[in-house]
């Protein structure tokens, strides 16, 4: 299976199962698309009729090159991965490598589009005690098998509303990691309201990554990201984010924004973040009920798809000017990239990765917290919902009928189980709007990789 498209002045052919990417001329582009379904002589004649200035000898040479690429496993590669999908997840089902610690089911902002119902997750406001967090870290170590690197995300609500416990838990993890033969890597996600010098010093010392919530333009950000008095938060958080990033000294961080029906022209928000000095960026489409006022419409989708293309062009322009920036969804390594396990098995929610509530309950990921059907157990008694856990263990790109013929299936790995569930009622369903946006992002990311490779070859 191949995927052919034109973008950024390139004719791009992607071989789905090998991952090979070819930037070709118009003649090869036309011939490749008909190569598998058209006899050689017919294809030569048809191509010559479309390109009369090209000799028959050149066309036959092109045909032979396409055939060699196929024989070398770089075009029309058959899909042999499906039998491996279930086996891969079965092997990792008993090993947990990451926990999302909900240290605060409460928030000091009242964001209208919040999937977590303003941090309460449709339940009661609460904060995690040190004892619960400590037990969660022990649980992770106990269930991590031989894996050395363990990931812990401090999440909410707003985790800085329970900052002392965050600090105490990091200190505890550091005290046990050597004896346990583990290496903890921490991430903090914050809205920025409570950032001060103590938070900056701690985060830049202990956090492998920091995710900072900013929706871009002031008027866009302040439309939804307001406090309980209805006041916008942009002016209060931006200077704090700038100071944290400046003092971070190049360590990983992300400015994470959300775009909605009210700002499908999100590239303007990207530009605002760049003007503020931020260069590690992510803008995510809102995921909500179709009748929600923030939901993206079909008309919005047309705008968003165009914005993704313009964003790729902006990235190339700024790289040429020596002012590069990173966009999370365009991070793609064509020389290696994710291993085949990751490509066909997905994100690992409910198997390798779980969320822990302030009370110690376990859920497949943060987006399922509060739905009792998906409760997997708790950190004291372990996992006791084998039916749901098996459902997640069986969830891979080949478990979704709609994914089988999708050219991007080995890049999205079946997509987000939570988004699928909220859109269709099943974790093996498909969130079609998300799929369309993802495919466009991958086309742009691949085009960027091609352009960069061409630029390097010219040097």
C-alpha positions as CSV (number, residue, x, y, z in Angstrom):
1,X,0.0,0.0,0.0
2,X,1.2,3.5,-0.9
3,X,0.1,7.0,-0.3
4,X,0.8,9.7,-2.9
5,X,0.2,13.4,-2.4
6,X,1.6,16.8,-3.5
7,X,2.6,19.4,-1.0
8,X,5.1,22.2,-0.7
9,X,6.1,21.7,-4.3
10,X,7.0,18.1,-3.8
11,X,5.5,14.9,-5.3
12,X,5.6,12.6,-2.3
13,X,5.1,8.8,-2.3
14,X,5.0,7.0,1.1
15,X,5.3,3.3,1.2
16,X,3.1,2.5,4.2
17,X,4.6,-0.7,5.6
18,X,8.2,-0.1,5.0
19,X,8.1,3.6,6.0
20,X,10.1,4.6,2.9
21,X,9.4,8.1,1.6
22,X,10.2,9.0,-2.0
23,X,10.2,12.6,-3.4
24,X,9.8,12.0,-7.2
25,X,9.3,13.9,-10.4
26,X,5.9,14.1,-12.1
27,X,6.5,11.2,-14.4
28,X,7.5,8.8,-11.6
29,X,4.6,10.1,-9.5
30,X,2.1,9.2,-12.2
31,X,3.6,5.8,-13.0
32,X,3.9,4.7,-9.4
33,X,0.2,5.3,-8.8
34,X,-0.8,3.0,-11.7
35,X,2.1,0.6,-11.4
36,X,0.3,-2.2,-9.6
37,X,-2.9,-2.1,-11.7
38,X,-1.7,-1.4,-15.2
39,X,0.3,-3.7,-17.6
40,X,3.7,-2.3,-18.4
41,X,3.1,-1.5,-22.1
42,X,-0.2,0.1,-21.3
43,X,1.4,2.2,-18.6
44,X,4.3,3.3,-20.8
45,X,1.9,4.4,-23.5
46,X,-0.5,6.2,-21.1
47,X,2.4,8.1,-19.5
48,X,3.9,9.0,-22.8
49,X,0.6,10.4,-23.9
50,X,0.5,12.6,-20.8
51,X,4.1,13.6,-21.0
52,X,4.9,13.7,-24.8
53,X,8.3,15.4,-24.3
54,X,9.6,12.4,-22.5
55,X,11.2,9.6,-24.5
56,X,10.1,6.0,-24.4
57,X,13.6,5.1,-23.2
58,X,13.3,7.4,-20.2
59,X,9.9,6.0,-19.3
60,X,11.1,2.4,-19.4
61,X,14.1,3.4,-17.3
62,X,11.7,5.0,-14.8
63,X,9.5,1.8,-14.9
64,X,12.5,-0.3,-14.1
65,X,13.5,1.9,-11.2
66,X,10.0,1.5,-9.7
67,X,10.2,-2.2,-10.1
68,X,13.6,-2.3,-8.4
69,X,12.2,-0.3,-5.5
70,X,9.4,-2.8,-5.1
71,X,11.9,-5.7,-5.2
72,X,14.0,-4.0,-2.6
73,X,11.0,-3.6,-0.2
74,X,10.7,0.2,-0.6
75,X,7.4,0.3,-2.6
76,X,4.2,-1.7,-2.4
77,X,5.5,-3.6,0.7
78,X,3.0,-6.1,2.0
79,X,1.6,-5.7,5.5
80,X,3.0,-8.5,7.7
81,X,2.4,-6.8,11.1
82,X,-1.1,-7.8,12.0
83,X,-0.2,-11.2,13.5
84,X,2.2,-9.4,15.8
85,X,-0.1,-6.8,17.2
86,X,-1.8,-8.9,19.9
87,X,1.4,-10.7,20.8
88,X,3.3,-7.5,21.5
89,X,0.7,-6.2,23.9
90,X,0.4,-9.5,25.7
91,X,4.1,-9.4,26.4
92,X,3.9,-6.0,28.0
93,X,0.6,-6.5,29.8
94,X,2.3,-7.2,33.1
95,X,4.7,-4.3,33.0
96,X,3.7,-0.8,33.9
97,X,6.1,1.9,32.9
98,X,4.3,5.2,33.6
99,X,1.7,6.7,36.0
100,X,-0.2,9.9,35.7
101,X,-0.6,11.1,39.3
102,X,-3.7,13.2,39.8
103,X,-2.3,15.1,42.8
104,X,-5.1,17.6,42.6
105,X,-8.7,17.1,41.6
106,X,-9.3,20.8,41.9
107,X,-8.3,23.8,39.9
108,X,-7.9,27.6,40.3
109,X,-9.2,28.2,36.7
110,X,-12.7,27.5,35.4
111,X,-12.0,26.7,31.7
112,X,-15.2,26.1,29.8
113,X,-13.7,23.4,27.5
114,X,-12.1,21.4,30.3
115,X,-12.6,17.7,29.7
116,X,-12.0,17.1,33.5
117,X,-15.0,19.3,34.5
118,X,-12.7,22.0,36.0
119,X,-10.5,19.4,37.6
120,X,-13.2,17.6,39.5
121,X,-13.6,14.8,36.9
122,X,-17.3,14.8,37.6
123,X,-16.7,14.0,41.3
124,X,-15.6,15.7,44.4
125,X,-12.7,18.1,44.8
126,X,-9.7,16.5,46.4
127,X,-6.0,16.5,46.7
128,X,-3.7,13.5,46.9
129,X,-2.0,12.8,50.2
130,X,1.7,12.0,50.5
131,X,0.8,8.5,51.7
132,X,-1.3,7.8,48.6
133,X,1.4,9.2,46.3
134,X,4.1,7.3,48.0
135,X,2.2,4.1,47.6
136,X,1.6,4.9,43.9
137,X,5.3,5.2,43.4
138,X,5.9,1.9,45.2
139,X,3.2,0.3,43.0
140,X,4.9,1.5,39.9
141,X,8.3,0.1,41.0
142,X,6.7,-3.2,42.0
143,X,4.9,-3.6,38.6
144,X,7.7,-2.3,36.3
145,X,9.5,-5.6,35.8
146,X,13.0,-5.1,34.5
147,X,12.3,-1.7,33.0
148,X,14.7,0.9,34.3
149,X,13.2,4.2,33.1
150,X,9.9,5.0,34.7
151,X,7.7,8.0,33.9
152,X,5.6,9.9,36.4
153,X,3.3,12.8,35.3
154,X,2.0,15.3,37.9
155,X,-1.4,16.2,36.7
156,X,-4.7,17.7,37.8
157,X,-6.7,19.8,37.9
158,X,-3.9,22.0,38.8
159,X,-1.0,20.1,40.5
160,X,0.6,23.2,41.9
161,X,-2.4,23.4,44.3
162,X,-0.7,20.5,46.0
163,X,2.9,21.5,45.4
164,X,4.3,20.4,48.7
165,X,3.2,16.8,48.0
166,X,4.7,17.0,44.6
167,X,8.0,18.0,46.1
168,X,7.8,15.3,48.8
169,X,7.0,12.6,46.2
170,X,9.9,13.5,44.0
171,X,12.2,13.4,47.0
172,X,10.9,10.0,47.9
173,X,11.4,8.7,44.4
174,X,14.9,9.9,44.4
175,X,15.6,8.2,47.7
176,X,14.5,4.8,46.4
177,X,15.5,4.8,42.7
178,X,19.1,3.6,43.2
179,X,18.3,0.6,45.4
180,X,15.4,-0.3,43.1
181,X,17.5,0.0,40.0
182,X,15.2,2.6,38.5
183,X,15.4,6.0,37.0
184,X,12.4,8.3,37.5
185,X,11.6,10.9,34.9
186,X,9.0,13.5,35.9
187,X,6.7,15.8,34.0
188,X,4.6,18.6,35.4
189,X,1.5,20.1,33.6
190,X,0.4,23.5,34.9
191,X,-1.8,26.4,34.1
192,X,0.9,28.7,35.5
193,X,-1.2,30.6,38.0
194,X,0.8,29.5,41.0
195,X,4.3,29.6,39.5
196,X,6.8,31.4,41.6
197,X,10.6,31.3,42.1
198,X,10.3,28.1,44.2
199,X,8.3,26.3,41.5
200,X,10.7,27.5,38.8
201,X,13.7,26.3,40.7
202,X,12.2,22.9,41.5
203,X,10.7,22.3,38.1
204,X,13.9,23.2,36.3
205,X,15.9,20.9,38.6
206,X,13.7,17.9,38.8
207,X,11.3,17.8,35.9
208,X,12.4,16.2,32.6
209,X,9.6,18.0,30.9
210,X,7.2,20.8,31.8
211,X,3.9,21.3,30.0
212,X,2.6,24.9,30.2
213,X,-1.0,25.7,29.2
214,X,-1.3,28.7,26.9
215,X,-3.8,29.1,24.1
216,X,-1.9,31.8,22.2
217,X,-3.5,35.2,21.6
218,X,-4.7,37.0,24.7
219,X,-8.2,37.4,23.4
220,X,-8.3,33.7,22.5
221,X,-6.8,32.5,25.8
222,X,-8.9,34.7,28.0
223,X,-12.1,33.6,26.3
224,X,-12.1,30.3,28.1
225,X,-9.1,30.1,30.5
226,X,-10.6,32.3,33.2
227,X,-10.7,32.2,37.0
228,X,-13.9,31.7,39.1
229,X,-14.5,35.5,39.0
230,X,-14.5,35.3,35.2
231,X,-11.2,37.1,34.8
232,X,-8.7,36.0,32.1
233,X,-5.4,34.5,33.1
234,X,-3.1,35.5,30.2
235,X,-1.5,38.6,31.7
236,X,-0.8,36.7,35.0
237,X,0.8,33.6,33.5
238,X,2.8,34.8,30.5
239,X,5.6,36.5,32.4
240,X,5.9,33.5,34.7
241,X,6.1,31.1,31.8
242,X,8.7,33.4,30.2
243,X,10.8,33.4,33.3
244,X,10.5,29.6,33.8
245,X,11.5,28.9,30.2
246,X,14.4,31.4,30.3
247,X,15.8,29.8,33.4
248,X,15.2,26.2,32.2
249,X,18.4,26.4,30.1
250,X,17.2,24.4,27.1
251,X,15.6,21.5,29.0
252,X,12.4,20.1,27.6
253,X,9.1,22.1,27.8
254,X,6.0,22.5,25.8
255,X,3.6,25.4,25.5
256,X,0.4,23.5,25.0
257,X,-2.6,25.2,23.6
258,X,-6.1,24.2,22.6
259,X,-7.9,25.6,19.6
260,X,-11.7,25.5,19.3
261,X,-14.5,26.7,17.0
262,X,-13.6,30.2,18.0
263,X,-10.0,30.1,16.8
264,X,-9.6,27.6,13.9
265,X,-7.0,30.1,12.6
266,X,-4.7,28.7,15.3
267,X,-1.6,29.7,13.3
268,X,-2.1,33.2,14.7
269,X,-1.8,31.8,18.2
270,X,1.4,30.0,17.2
271,X,2.8,33.3,16.0
272,X,1.9,34.9,19.2
273,X,3.7,32.2,21.2
274,X,6.8,32.7,19.0
275,X,6.6,36.5,19.5
276,X,6.6,35.8,23.3
277,X,9.8,33.9,22.9
278,X,8.5,30.3,23.1
279,X,9.8,27.8,20.6
280,X,8.6,24.4,21.8
281,X,4.9,24.4,20.8
282,X,1.8,22.3,20.7
283,X,-1.7,23.2,19.6
284,X,-4.4,20.6,20.1
285,X,-7.9,20.5,18.6
286,X,-10.6,20.5,21.2
287,X,-12.4,17.2,21.8
288,X,-15.9,17.5,23.0
289,X,-19.5,16.7,22.2
290,X,-20.7,17.8,18.7
291,X,-23.3,20.1,20.2
292,X,-20.8,21.9,22.4
293,X,-20.3,25.5,21.4
294,X,-16.5,25.0,21.3
295,X,-16.7,22.0,18.9
296,X,-15.0,22.2,15.6
297,X,-17.4,22.3,12.6
298,X,-16.9,21.1,9.0
299,X,-16.2,24.7,8.0
300,X,-13.6,25.0,10.8
301,X,-12.0,21.8,9.6
302,X,-11.4,23.3,6.2
303,X,-9.6,26.2,7.8
304,X,-7.6,24.0,10.2
305,X,-6.3,21.8,7.3
306,X,-5.1,24.9,5.6
307,X,-3.5,26.2,8.8
308,X,-1.5,23.0,9.1
309,X,0.0,23.6,5.6
310,X,0.8,27.2,6.4
311,X,2.4,26.2,9.6
312,X,4.7,23.8,7.8
313,X,5.7,26.6,5.4
314,X,6.3,29.0,8.4
315,X,8.6,26.4,10.0
316,X,10.7,26.1,6.8
317,X,10.9,29.9,6.5
318,X,12.1,30.3,10.0
319,X,14.6,27.5,9.8
320,X,16.1,29.1,6.7
321,X,16.3,32.4,8.7
322,X,18.0,30.6,11.6
323,X,15.0,30.9,13.9
324,X,13.6,27.4,14.1
325,X,10.9,26.2,16.4
326,X,9.3,22.8,17.2
327,X,5.7,21.8,16.7
328,X,4.9,18.7,18.6
329,X,2.8,17.0,16.0
330,X,5.4,17.5,13.3
331,X,8.2,15.7,15.2
332,X,8.9,12.8,12.8
333,X,12.1,10.8,12.4
334,X,12.0,9.1,9.0
335,X,15.4,7.5,9.5
336,X,14.1,5.5,12.5
337,X,11.1,6.7,14.4
338,X,8.9,4.6,16.7
339,X,9.7,0.9,16.8
340,X,7.2,-1.4,15.2
341,X,5.8,-2.4,18.6
342,X,4.7,1.2,19.2
343,X,3.4,1.6,15.7
344,X,0.9,-1.2,15.9
345,X,0.2,-1.4,19.6
346,X,-0.6,2.3,20.4
347,X,-0.1,4.4,23.5
348,X,-0.3,1.7,26.1
349,X,-3.2,3.2,28.1
350,X,-4.6,0.6,30.4
351,X,-1.6,-1.6,30.1
352,X,1.8,0.2,30.4
353,X,0.3,3.5,31.4
354,X,-2.4,4.3,34.0
355,X,-3.8,7.2,35.9
356,X,-4.0,7.4,39.7
357,X,-6.8,9.4,41.4
358,X,-6.2,11.2,44.8
359,X,-7.7,8.2,46.5
360,X,-5.4,5.7,44.7
361,X,-7.9,4.3,42.2
362,X,-6.4,3.2,38.9
363,X,-7.8,4.1,35.4
364,X,-6.5,3.5,31.9
365,X,-5.6,7.1,31.5
366,X,-6.5,10.6,32.7
367,X,-9.4,10.9,30.2
368,X,-11.2,7.9,31.7
369,X,-11.0,9.0,35.3
370,X,-14.4,9.2,37.0
371,X,-16.0,6.6,34.7
372,X,-16.5,3.6,37.1
373,X,-16.8,1.2,34.2
374,X,-13.1,1.8,33.5
375,X,-11.8,1.6,37.0
376,X,-9.0,-1.0,36.9
377,X,-8.4,-1.4,40.6
378,X,-6.3,0.5,43.1
379,X,-2.7,0.9,44.2
380,X,-3.1,-1.2,47.3
381,X,-5.0,-4.2,46.0
382,X,-3.8,-4.1,42.5
383,X,-5.7,-4.7,39.3
384,X,-9.1,-6.4,39.6
385,X,-11.0,-5.6,36.4
386,X,-9.5,-8.1,33.9
387,X,-12.3,-7.6,31.4
388,X,-11.6,-3.9,30.9
389,X,-7.8,-4.4,31.0
390,X,-8.1,-7.1,28.4
391,X,-10.2,-4.7,26.3
392,X,-7.3,-2.2,26.3
393,X,-4.7,-5.0,25.8
394,X,-6.6,-6.0,22.7
395,X,-6.9,-2.4,21.4
396,X,-4.4,-1.9,18.6
397,X,-4.5,-0.5,15.1
398,X,-5.7,-3.8,13.7
399,X,-8.6,-4.0,16.1
400,X,-10.3,-1.1,14.3
401,X,-11.8,-2.0,11.0
402,X,-11.8,1.6,9.8
403,X,-8.0,1.7,10.3
404,X,-7.1,-1.2,8.1
405,X,-7.1,0.7,4.8
406,X,-5.8,4.0,6.3
407,X,-2.4,5.0,5.0
408,X,-1.6,6.7,8.3
409,X,-2.3,3.7,10.5
410,X,1.3,3.0,11.4
411,X,1.8,6.7,12.4
412,X,-1.2,7.1,14.7
413,X,-1.2,3.5,15.9
414,X,-5.0,3.5,16.0
415,X,-5.3,6.9,17.6
416,X,-6.5,7.9,21.1
417,X,-8.7,5.3,22.8
418,X,-10.3,8.0,24.9
419,X,-11.2,10.2,21.9
420,X,-12.6,7.1,20.2
421,X,-14.7,6.2,23.2
422,X,-16.1,9.7,23.7
423,X,-16.9,10.0,20.0
424,X,-18.3,6.5,19.4
425,X,-18.9,4.8,22.7
426,X,-16.1,2.2,22.0
427,X,-12.4,2.4,22.4
428,X,-12.1,0.5,19.1
429,X,-14.2,3.2,17.4
430,X,-12.8,6.0,15.3
431,X,-13.0,9.7,15.9
432,X,-13.2,10.7,12.3
433,X,-12.6,14.5,12.8
434,X,-9.4,13.6,14.7
435,X,-8.4,11.2,12.0
436,X,-8.7,13.7,9.2
437,X,-6.6,16.3,11.2
438,X,-4.0,13.7,12.0
439,X,-3.6,12.6,8.4
440,X,-3.0,16.2,7.4
441,X,-0.5,16.7,10.2
442,X,1.4,13.6,9.0
443,X,1.5,14.8,5.4
444,X,2.9,18.1,6.6
445,X,5.4,16.4,8.9
446,X,6.7,14.1,6.1
447,X,6.9,17.1,3.7
448,X,9.0,18.9,6.2
449,X,11.3,16.0,6.5
450,X,11.7,15.8,2.8
451,X,12.4,19.5,2.5
452,X,15.0,19.3,5.3
453,X,16.7,16.3,3.7
454,X,16.9,18.2,0.4
455,X,18.3,21.2,2.1
456,X,21.0,19.1,3.8
457,X,21.9,17.5,0.5
458,X,22.5,20.9,-1.0
459,X,25.0,21.9,1.7
